[in-house]
Amino acid sequence: MDIATLQALNAARAGRRAAVVFTDLETGQGHLCVEGERCPDEWVDAMAAALRSGKAGIIVAAGRSFFLNVYLPPPRILVVGAVHISQALARMAPSTGFDLTVVDPRTAFATAERFAGVELIAEWPEDALKVRPLDRFTALVAVTHDPKIDDEPIRAALAAGCFYVGALGSRKTHASRVERLRRLGLADDAIARIKAPIGLDIGAASPAEIAVAILAEIIEALRRRDIMYGSEERR
């Protein structure tokens, strides 16, 4: 890999942007494609598949063979609410490759005893997000049931293009949430991205089962997320 490509790749990784390096197997020349920027049309489908799977591989395009190296930012889960579901989710997430952070300003809930070994921020989400900004490789899970705590990070997650935004609550609770978000100026198509009720419908009842349903929905969203091409997105 030449120095210019390496520098561009390092810049993409520092900015938590996904990238694929296409290396011509005949010449050894590498070409970097960064998500959100234009890449040659004949590589678009291969790049999309690589960014979703995260796996390296070989393709043939325009009569030439290329080796694809894939560079994905580590996916993160930001949980708003230090509740029982969060405790279960915190135990499961690392085994599936997710970094997890819990944010809750309620210090009676956000304690080291309840979340041993978990990154825990006992602050209001809007303050925590100033030092831990959201991005396209972050999943936002809002589970406090308190609009004063949940609504702002949900709004911020939609604005940041987080690959998953989920919120706990019944359909009635979510209907009220939708009205509040509309009053904040969010468009209906943005609000429609919120997974609510949260988690895959597996009939989950206990906090641990709900955590399983949430994690499964997050994995599905990551593997099927929209890939950005310049100013466009394609499914």
Secondary structure, DSSP 8 states (H G I E B T S, - for coil): --HHHHHHHHHHHHTT--EEEEEETTT--EEEEETTS---GGGHHHHHHHHHH---EEEEETTEEEEEEEE----EEEEE--SHHHHHHHHHGGGGT-EEEEE-S-TTTS-TTTTTTSEEE-S-HHHHHHHS---TTEEEEE-S--HHHHHHHHHHHHHHT-SEEEE-S-HHHHHHHHHHHHHTT--HHHHTTSBSS-S--S---SHHHHHHHHHHHHHHHHHT--EEETTEEE-
